[in-house]
Amino acid sequence: MKFSRPNFQRRICSRESVHTIVSLLGVIALAAGLWLATTPAARGRDMTPAEMIQQGLPPGKTMKTATKAEFLSAVCAAVRHHRNLAAEITKVAISAHREYAADIVGTVLRCSPSVDCEFVGVIVEVAVRVAPDEASVIDDAALALAPDCADAIQDATQRALGDIPGEGPGGGGPSTQVPLPGGVGGGGGGPAATEPVLVCDNGTQRHITSGSLGSFLTGHPGSFVGSCQPTPTTNR
C-alpha cells in the first residue's frame, strides 16, 4: 500500500506536535512546582523562626556572629514576611541576644505590617518573659512606638513578671520597698533581681524589676518607688 506524501507529512507533523505539547506541559509543571516551593507561605510552613531570621542574614553570618545592625535587619525581614509568627520570632531573637531586647521589640513593632494594642501586648509579654531583667527598657521601647497602648504594655509586663495579685509568688501584689544595694533583691543577679517593684513614673504606674530599679530611677527623673497618688483638691 502506498501513502500519499501529504498524508505522510501530516502524520509526522502530528507526532512532533504531540511530543512538543507533552514536553511543554512537563516544563510548565516543573516550573509551577518550583514556584510553589519557594513562595513565602510555603517556606513559612517549613521554616522555624530561627531559620526565618537566618535567611535575612548576610552569607556566612549566623545569629551569633552577625553585627547588631545585620541581626536587627534580619529580624525585621522575618517579621515582615511572617507577621503571624512575630511572637515566636521575638522569643528566638531575644534568646539569642538578650542585650538587644529593647531594640528587638522596637524592630518587631516597626516592621510588622499592622500593629494594634493587643499585638503590642503579646510582643511585650513574650519579650519580658525571656528577659525579665530588661523589662523597663522593653516597656520604654514599646511605649515610644505605641504610646496609646500604655495600659496593654503595663498589663503584659505585669503578667510576664507574675505580678497579678493571687497569681504571682505569694500572691501579695507588687513590692514597694527599695531594694538595698547588695542585699536581697538588690541587683545581685539572683532570682530576686526580677521581683517587680511598683514605681510611679511621672504620673504613670509602672512595674520595674528590682535588679534594674536603680538605673531606671536614674534615667527617669521625677520617678519614685510607690503608688502614684492623686493630687488632692483644696476647697476654697
C-alpha positions in Angstrom: 0.0 0.0 0.0 1.3 3.4 -0.8 0.7 6.5 1.2 0.3 9.8 -0.4 3.0 12.3 0.5 0.6 14.9 2.1 -0.9 12.3 4.5 2.5 11.0 5.5 3.8 14.5 6.2 0.7 15.3 8.2 1.2 12.2 10.4 4.9 13.2 11.1 3.8 16.7 12.0 1.1 15.4 14.2 3.6 13.2 16.1 6.0 16.1 16.5 3.2 18.3 17.8 2.2 15.7 20.5 5.8 15.4 21.7 6.2 19.2 21.8 3.0 19.6 23.8 3.9 16.9 26.2 7.4 18.4 26.7 5.9 21.9 27.2 3.4 20.6 29.8 6.3 18.9 31.7 8.2 22.2 31.8 5.2 24.1 33.0 4.5 21.5 35.7 8.1 21.7 36.9 8.1 25.5 36.9 4.9 25.6 38.9 6.3 23.1 41.5 9.4 25.2 42.0 7.3 28.4 42.3 5.1 26.9 45.0 8.0 25.6 46.9 9.7 29.0 47.0 6.7 31.1 48.0 6.8 32.8 51.4 3.8 30.8 52.6 5.3 27.5 51.7 8.6 28.5 53.3 6.8 29.7 56.4 5.2 26.3 56.9 8.5 24.5 56.8 10.9 27.0 58.4 11.5 27.6 62.1 11.6 31.2 63.5 15.4 30.8 63.8 15.7 29.9 60.1 13.5 32.8 59.2 15.9 35.2 60.9 18.9 33.3 59.5 17.5 33.7 55.9 17.8 37.5 56.2 21.5 37.5 57.4 24.4 38.1 55.0 26.0 34.9 53.6 28.3 33.2 56.1 26.8 35.1 59.1 24.9 33.5 61.9 22.7 35.0 64.6 25.7 34.9 67.0 28.3 36.3 64.5 26.2 39.0 62.8 26.5 42.6 63.8 23.7 44.3 65.7 22.6 46.1 62.5 22.6 42.9 60.5 20.8 41.0 63.1 18.0 43.5 63.6 17.6 43.9 59.8 17.1 40.1 59.6 14.6 40.2 62.4 12.7 42.9 60.6 12.6 40.9 57.3 11.4 37.8 59.2 8.5 39.7 60.8 7.5 41.4 57.6 7.2 38.1 55.8 5.7 36.2 58.7 3.7 38.6 60.9 1.6 35.7 62.3 4.8 34.3 63.8 6.1 37.6 65.2 5.8 36.4 68.8 7.9 33.3 68.1 10.4 35.4 66.2 10.7 37.8 69.1 11.3 35.0 71.5 14.0 33.4 69.4 15.7 36.8 68.7 15.8 37.8 72.4 17.0 34.4 73.4 19.9 34.8 71.0 20.7 38.4 72.1 19.2 39.4 75.4 21.3 42.6 75.3 19.3 43.7 72.3 15.9 43.1 73.9 14.6 46.6 73.7 15.9 47.1 70.1 14.3 43.8 69.1 10.9 44.8 70.4 11.2 48.1 68.7 12.2 46.4 65.4 9.3 43.9 65.6 6.8 46.7 66.2 8.2 48.9 63.4 8.4 46.2 60.9 5.1 44.5 61.4 2.6 45.2 58.6 -0.1 46.0 61.1 0.0 46.8 64.8 -2.7 47.2 67.4 -2.6 47.2 71.2 -3.3 43.5 71.5 -0.3 42.7 69.2 1.9 45.1 71.2 0.9 43.5 74.4 1.7 40.0 73.1 5.2 41.1 71.9 6.0 42.8 75.2 4.8 39.9 77.3 7.0 37.4 75.3 10.0 39.8 75.5 9.7 40.3 79.2 9.3 36.6 79.9 12.5 35.9 78.0 14.4 38.8 79.5 12.7 39.9 82.8 15.7 42.0 83.8 15.2 44.1 80.7 11.5 44.8 81.5 11.9 48.5 82.0 13.7 49.2 78.7 11.4 46.8 76.8 8.4 48.8 78.1 10.1 52.1 77.1 10.8 50.8 73.6 7.1 49.7 73.2 5.8 52.9 74.7 7.9 55.0 72.3 6.3 53.3 69.3 2.8 52.7 70.7 2.1 55.4 73.3 -1.7 54.8 73.1 -1.1 51.2 74.2 0.3 52.1 77.7 -2.3 50.0 79.5 -1.7 47.0 77.3 2.0 47.3 77.8 1.7 47.6 81.5 -0.7 44.6 81.8 1.6 42.5 79.6 4.6 43.3 81.7 2.7 42.6 84.9 1.6 39.2 83.6 5.1 38.3 82.4 6.6 39.1 85.8 3.9 37.1 87.6 2.7 40.3 89.3 -1.0 39.6 89.2 -2.4 39.5 92.8 -3.2 36.0 93.8 -1.2 34.5 90.8 2.3 35.7 91.4 4.7 34.4 94.0 3.0 34.7 97.4 0.0 36.5 95.7 0.8 39.6 97.7 1.0 42.1 94.9 3.9 44.3 93.9 6.6 45.3 96.4 7.0 49.0 97.2 10.3 48.6 99.1 13.5 50.0 97.7 16.0 47.1 97.5 19.2 47.6 99.4 22.4 47.6 97.3 24.0 44.1 97.5 21.1 42.8 99.6 18.2 40.6 98.8 16.6 41.9 95.7 19.4 44.5 95.4 20.5 43.6 91.9 22.8 40.7 92.8 21.8 38.8 89.7 19.8 36.1 91.5 16.1 35.3 91.1 15.2 38.2 93.5 16.5 40.6 90.8 13.4 40.0 88.8 11.0 40.8 91.6 8.7 43.6 90.4 8.7 46.9 92.3 5.8 49.4 92.0 7.1 52.7 90.6 5.4 56.0 89.8 6.9 57.3 86.6 5.8 60.9 86.4 2.2 60.0 87.0 2.2 56.6 85.2 2.2 53.5 87.3 5.0 51.1 86.3 6.3 47.8 87.5 10.1 47.6 87.4 12.3 44.7 88.3 14.3 45.2 91.4 17.5 44.5 89.6 17.1 47.4 87.2 15.4 49.8 89.6 18.4 51.9 90.3 19.2 52.6 86.7 15.5 53.2 85.9 15.2 55.8 88.6 18.4 57.5 87.4 17.2 57.6 83.8 13.7 58.8 84.7 13.9 61.9 86.8 10.8 62.5 88.8 10.1 58.8 89.2 9.8 57.3 92.7 9.0 54.0 94.3 5.4 53.5 95.4 1.9 54.2 94.1 1.1 57.4 92.2 -1.2 59.4 94.5 -3.9 61.6 93.0 -3.3 65.3 93.6 -5.6 66.4 96.4 -8.0 69.2 95.6 -8.2 72.1 98.1 -11.6 73.6 98.7 -11.6 77.4 98.7 
